[in-house]
Amino acid sequence: MNTLNTLMRSPAPSVFGAVHLGYIVIETRRFAAWRRFGEEAIGMHHDALDTNAMRFRLDEQECRFLIQYGPAEDAVATGWHVDDHTTFEQIEARIRAHSVRAVQGTAEEAALRGVERLLRFPGPKGITQEIYTNPLKTAQPLRMRASGFVTGDAGMGHIALTSTKPTQLRGYFNTVFDARLTDYIDETISGVKLKIRFLRVNERHHSIAIAATRGLPLDPVRTRVQHLNIQAATLDDVATSYQRVRELGFEMALTVGQHTNDRELSYYARTPSGFEWEVGWNPITVDESTWQPTTHQGISVWGHTPVGQTVIDKLDQFRRGALSLTHAEDTVPALHGPRRR
């Protein structure tokens, strides 16, 4: 009878499509520079909270980026908006079923993030993963230099990570969010071969990108996150923010270009904390009925030329890569799931 019940038991429903990138928490001591970068250069709405926290808005949601005072100079948490309490509880059950500790966020943490409640649990590379159901919205008008940003059902953009264990990271996001592989990019930069995996959790081409060196388990990036992406509403918004970044003296990492896989036109600026910030426009969306993963050669159709990179910069990257060999990368092994390519 127990065997029959097991056979008849329906598989757990997928949460794919019910998960959306909602906010990012960044820790920094460079508050003045971050305010100028976010508000004046990128063009987001800024809200000062107190001496230890500020927020940036892209739309009516109270918080899209929470900037908190601290030493990390990095992204420290990723917030995922899930559609309803059933999905929230389903994801929580998955986490706990794998004996991974999940904790309810405090009322203060929820208020800072502009949500009613949240659940926090460990994520790859030490970036805490957070889920929430009801974002708080405000009627206060946006004060932005940009005309707008694209959020909605596809979420607000994507995060990109570098990893020495890309299959484990892919397994993590599949186990937790039923992430699907969209495609790969093979790229060679300064003689180093990279393979980049692009994962989606909804119709957005990707919400997570994972880059890894091929043949050598090196991670040349100091920060936990390699870059964050937001999607501008218009091509003019990309062009004018690019101009403001340069005029205000912030570093440009990559010039304007267009990607091979999602066709997004974008540029990459360097944030006050050192990781990169991509402002893009008009990426394709995925049609689940026809999409098949493929491999693209090179990240760009045109453009995306590195800016200001010297021989010393390249040597420093190799030095950081060598140092990464001495540190075990945190991948949350209990949530890897079955091995994937």
C-alpha positions as CSV (number, residue, x, y, z in Angstrom):
1,M,0.0,0.0,0.0
2,N,2.8,2.4,0.9
3,T,4.5,1.6,-2.5
4,L,1.2,2.3,-4.3
5,N,0.8,5.6,-2.5
6,T,4.4,6.5,-3.5
7,L,3.7,5.7,-7.1
8,M,0.5,7.6,-7.2
9,R,1.9,10.6,-5.4
10,S,2.2,13.5,-7.9
11,P,5.5,15.3,-8.2
12,A,5.9,18.6,-6.5
13,P,4.8,21.5,-8.7
14,S,7.4,23.6,-10.3
15,V,7.9,27.2,-9.1
16,F,9.3,28.3,-12.5
17,G,7.6,31.5,-13.6
18,A,6.5,32.4,-10.1
19,V,9.9,33.7,-9.1
20,H,11.2,37.2,-10.0
21,L,14.4,39.1,-9.1
22,G,13.1,41.7,-6.7
23,Y,15.9,43.6,-4.9
24,I,19.6,43.5,-4.1
25,V,21.3,44.4,-0.8
26,I,24.7,46.0,-1.1
27,E,27.1,46.7,1.8
28,T,29.5,49.7,1.5
29,R,31.3,52.4,3.4
30,R,31.3,54.7,0.3
31,F,27.8,56.2,0.8
32,A,28.4,59.5,-0.9
33,A,29.9,57.9,-4.0
34,W,27.1,55.3,-4.2
35,R,24.5,58.1,-4.0
36,R,26.1,60.0,-6.8
37,F,26.5,56.8,-8.8
38,G,22.9,55.5,-8.4
39,E,21.1,58.8,-8.5
40,E,23.1,61.1,-10.7
41,A,24.9,58.7,-13.0
42,I,22.5,55.7,-13.5
43,G,19.4,57.9,-12.9
44,M,17.5,55.9,-10.2
45,H,15.3,57.4,-7.5
46,H,17.1,57.8,-4.2
47,D,15.6,57.7,-0.7
48,A,17.7,58.4,2.3
49,L,16.7,56.3,5.4
50,D,19.3,57.1,8.0
51,T,23.1,57.4,8.3
52,N,23.5,53.7,7.8
53,A,21.1,52.9,5.0
54,M,19.6,54.3,1.7
55,R,17.5,52.9,-1.1
56,F,17.1,53.2,-4.8
57,R,13.8,52.7,-6.6
58,L,13.1,51.8,-10.2
59,D,9.3,51.8,-10.0
60,E,6.5,51.9,-7.4
61,Q,8.1,49.2,-5.3
62,E,9.6,50.8,-2.2
63,C,13.0,49.2,-2.6
64,R,15.0,47.7,-5.5
65,F,18.5,48.3,-4.1
66,L,19.2,48.6,-0.3
67,I,22.6,50.2,0.4
68,Q,23.7,49.5,3.9
69,Y,26.8,50.6,5.8
70,G,29.4,47.9,6.2
71,P,32.9,46.7,5.1
72,A,32.0,44.2,2.3
73,E,32.0,46.5,-0.7
74,D,29.8,43.9,-2.4
75,A,26.3,42.5,-2.9
76,V,25.5,40.6,0.3
77,A,21.8,39.4,-0.4
78,T,19.5,38.8,-3.3
79,G,15.7,39.2,-2.8
80,W,13.4,37.1,-4.9
81,H,9.7,38.0,-5.2
82,V,7.5,35.0,-5.3
83,D,3.9,35.2,-6.5
84,D,2.0,33.9,-3.5
85,H,2.2,32.3,-0.1
86,T,1.8,28.8,-1.5
87,T,5.0,29.2,-3.6
88,F,6.7,30.8,-0.6
89,E,5.9,27.8,1.6
90,Q,6.9,25.4,-1.2
91,I,10.3,26.9,-1.5
92,E,10.7,27.1,2.3
93,A,9.8,23.3,2.4
94,R,12.5,22.6,-0.2
95,I,15.2,24.4,1.8
96,R,14.3,22.7,5.1
97,A,13.9,19.3,3.4
98,H,17.6,19.5,2.5
99,S,18.5,20.3,6.1
100,V,19.6,23.9,5.2
101,R,18.8,26.5,7.9
102,A,16.2,29.1,6.9
103,V,15.2,32.0,9.2
104,Q,12.4,34.5,9.1
105,G,13.7,38.0,8.6
106,T,13.1,40.4,11.4
107,A,10.5,43.2,11.2
108,E,13.3,45.7,10.8
109,E,14.9,43.7,7.9
110,A,11.5,43.5,6.2
111,A,10.9,47.2,6.6
112,L,14.3,48.1,5.2
113,R,13.6,46.0,2.1
114,G,10.1,47.3,1.7
115,V,8.4,43.9,2.1
116,E,5.8,42.4,4.5
117,R,7.9,39.4,5.5
118,L,10.9,37.5,4.2
119,L,12.8,34.2,4.6
120,R,16.6,34.2,4.5
121,F,18.8,31.2,3.7
122,P,22.4,30.6,2.6
123,G,23.3,31.1,-1.1
124,P,26.3,30.5,-3.3
125,K,29.5,32.6,-2.7
126,G,28.1,33.8,0.6
127,I,25.3,35.8,-1.0
128,T,22.3,35.3,1.2
129,Q,19.1,34.4,-0.7
130,E,15.9,35.9,0.4
131,I,12.3,35.3,-0.7
132,Y,9.2,37.4,-0.1
133,T,5.6,37.6,-1.3
134,N,4.2,41.1,-0.9
135,P,6.4,44.1,-1.8
136,L,5.3,47.3,-0.3
137,K,4.5,50.0,-2.9
138,T,4.4,53.7,-2.6
139,A,2.4,56.5,-4.2
140,Q,5.3,58.9,-4.0
141,P,6.3,60.0,-7.5
142,L,9.6,58.9,-8.8
143,R,12.4,61.5,-9.1
144,M,14.7,60.0,-11.7
145,R,16.9,61.2,-14.4
146,A,15.9,58.1,-16.4
147,S,12.5,58.0,-18.1
148,G,11.9,54.5,-16.5
149,F,13.1,50.9,-16.0
150,V,11.6,47.6,-17.0
151,T,10.6,45.4,-14.1
152,G,7.2,43.6,-14.0
153,D,6.7,39.9,-14.4
154,A,10.2,39.3,-15.6
155,G,11.8,40.8,-12.5
156,M,14.2,43.8,-12.5
157,G,17.3,42.5,-14.3
158,H,19.9,39.9,-13.5
159,I,23.0,39.0,-11.4
160,A,26.2,37.6,-12.8
161,L,28.6,35.5,-10.7
162,T,32.0,34.0,-11.4
163,S,32.6,30.5,-10.0
164,T,35.1,27.6,-9.8
165,K,32.1,25.3,-9.4
166,P,29.6,26.3,-12.0
167,T,27.7,23.0,-12.1
168,Q,27.1,23.2,-8.4
169,L,25.8,26.7,-8.7
170,R,23.5,25.7,-11.5
171,G,22.3,22.8,-9.4
172,Y,21.6,25.2,-6.5
173,F,19.3,27.5,-8.5
174,N,17.6,24.5,-10.1
175,T,16.9,22.9,-6.8
176,V,15.6,26.1,-5.1
177,F,13.8,27.9,-8.0
178,D,13.5,25.3,-10.8
179,A,15.8,27.5,-12.9
180,R,16.1,26.5,-16.6
181,L,19.2,26.6,-18.8
182,T,18.7,29.2,-21.5
183,D,22.1,29.0,-23.3
184,Y,25.9,29.1,-23.1
185,I,28.5,31.6,-24.3
186,D,32.1,30.5,-24.9
187,E,34.5,33.4,-24.8
188,T,38.3,33.9,-24.6
189,I,39.6,36.9,-22.8
190,S,43.3,37.6,-22.6
191,G,44.0,34.0,-23.5
192,V,41.7,32.7,-20.7
193,K,38.8,30.5,-22.0
194,L,35.5,31.1,-20.3
195,K,32.2,29.3,-20.4
196,I,29.1,31.2,-19.2
197,R,25.8,29.6,-18.3
198,F,22.6,31.6,-18.4
199,L,19.7,30.6,-16.2
200,R,16.2,31.8,-16.3
201,V,13.4,31.6,-13.6
202,N,10.7,33.2,-15.8
203,E,10.4,34.7,-19.3
204,R,13.4,37.0,-18.9
205,H,16.3,35.5,-20.9
206,H,18.3,35.1,-17.7
207,S,18.1,36.2,-14.1
208,I,21.4,34.5,-13.2
209,A,24.6,34.2,-15.2
210,I,27.5,32.0,-14.0
211,A,31.0,32.4,-15.6
212,A,33.8,29.9,-15.1
213,T,37.3,29.5,-16.5
214,R,37.7,26.3,-18.6
215,G,40.5,23.9,-17.6
216,L,41.6,25.9,-14.5
217,P,39.6,26.4,-11.3
218,L,40.4,30.1,-11.0
219,D,38.1,32.9,-10.0
220,P,39.8,36.3,-10.9
221,V,37.0,38.5,-9.5
222,R,37.4,39.9,-6.0
223,T,33.8,40.5,-5.3
224,R,31.0,37.9,-4.8
225,V,29.0,39.3,-7.7
226,Q,30.7,40.1,-11.0
227,H,28.0,42.5,-12.2
228,L,24.4,43.5,-11.7
229,N,22.0,44.4,-14.5
230,I,19.0,46.7,-14.8
231,Q,16.9,47.2,-18.0
232,A,16.3,50.8,-19.2
233,A,13.0,51.7,-20.7
234,T,14.4,53.4,-23.8
235,L,17.6,53.5,-25.9
236,D,17.9,57.2,-25.0
237,D,18.1,56.2,-21.3
238,V,21.1,54.0,-22.0
239,A,22.8,56.7,-24.0
240,T,22.2,59.5,-21.5
241,S,23.2,57.4,-18.5
242,Y,26.4,56.4,-20.3
243,Q,27.2,60.0,-20.9
244,R,26.5,60.9,-17.2
245,V,28.7,58.1,-15.9
246,R,31.6,59.4,-17.9
247,E,31.0,63.1,-17.1
248,L,30.7,62.4,-13.4
249,G,34.1,60.6,-13.5
250,F,33.0,57.0,-12.7
251,E,35.0,54.3,-14.4
252,M,33.6,52.6,-17.5
253,A,34.4,48.8,-17.7
254,L,32.9,48.1,-21.1
255,T,31.7,50.4,-23.8
256,V,28.3,50.2,-25.4
257,G,27.8,46.9,-27.3
258,Q,25.2,44.2,-28.1
259,H,25.2,40.7,-26.7
260,T,25.2,37.6,-28.9
261,N,22.6,35.6,-26.9
262,D,19.9,37.9,-25.5
263,R,20.6,40.7,-28.0
264,E,20.6,43.3,-25.3
265,L,22.3,46.6,-26.1
266,S,24.2,47.7,-23.0
267,Y,27.3,49.2,-21.3
268,Y,29.1,48.3,-18.1
269,A,30.2,50.9,-15.5
270,R,32.3,50.2,-12.5
271,T,30.5,50.8,-9.2
272,P,32.1,52.6,-6.2
273,S,32.5,49.1,-4.6
274,G,34.4,47.7,-7.6
275,F,32.0,45.3,-9.2
276,E,30.3,46.2,-12.5
277,W,26.8,47.6,-13.2
278,E,25.2,46.9,-16.6
279,V,22.5,49.2,-18.0
280,G,20.8,47.4,-20.9
281,W,17.9,47.8,-23.3
282,N,15.6,45.6,-25.2
283,P,16.7,42.0,-24.5
284,I,14.7,39.2,-26.0
285,T,12.3,37.1,-23.9
286,V,12.0,33.4,-24.0
287,D,9.2,31.5,-25.7
288,E,9.0,28.3,-23.6
289,S,7.2,26.4,-26.3
290,T,10.0,26.7,-28.8
291,W,13.2,27.5,-26.9
292,Q,16.2,25.2,-27.1
293,P,19.6,25.9,-25.4
294,T,22.5,26.7,-27.8
295,T,26.1,27.8,-27.4
296,H,27.2,31.2,-28.7
297,Q,30.8,32.1,-29.6
298,G,31.8,35.4,-27.9
299,I,29.7,37.7,-25.6
300,S,29.1,40.4,-28.1
301,V,28.0,41.0,-31.7
302,W,29.7,44.3,-31.6
303,G,31.2,46.7,-29.0
304,H,31.7,46.0,-25.3
305,T,35.3,47.1,-25.6
306,P,37.2,47.0,-22.3
307,V,38.1,50.5,-21.1
308,G,41.3,51.5,-19.4
309,Q,42.6,48.0,-18.6
310,T,46.4,48.0,-18.3
311,V,48.9,45.2,-18.1
312,I,49.0,45.8,-14.3
313,D,45.2,45.3,-14.2
314,K,45.5,42.0,-16.0
315,L,48.3,40.8,-13.8
316,D,46.2,41.7,-10.7
317,Q,43.4,39.6,-12.1
318,F,45.7,36.6,-12.5
319,R,47.0,37.2,-8.9
320,R,43.4,37.1,-7.6
321,G,42.8,34.0,-9.6
322,A,45.8,32.3,-8.1
323,L,44.6,33.3,-4.6
324,S,41.2,31.8,-5.3
325,L,42.9,28.4,-5.4
326,T,43.7,28.7,-1.7
327,H,40.0,29.4,-0.7
328,A,37.1,26.9,-0.8
329,E,34.2,28.4,-2.7
330,D,30.9,28.3,-0.7
331,T,28.3,26.5,-2.9
332,V,25.8,25.2,-0.2
333,P,26.4,21.5,-1.1
334,A,23.1,20.3,0.4
335,L,21.3,22.2,-2.4
336,H,23.3,21.1,-5.4
337,G,20.9,18.5,-6.6
338,P,21.9,16.1,-9.4
339,R,25.0,16.9,-11.4
340,R,24.6,18.9,-14.6
341,R,26.9,20.0,-17.4
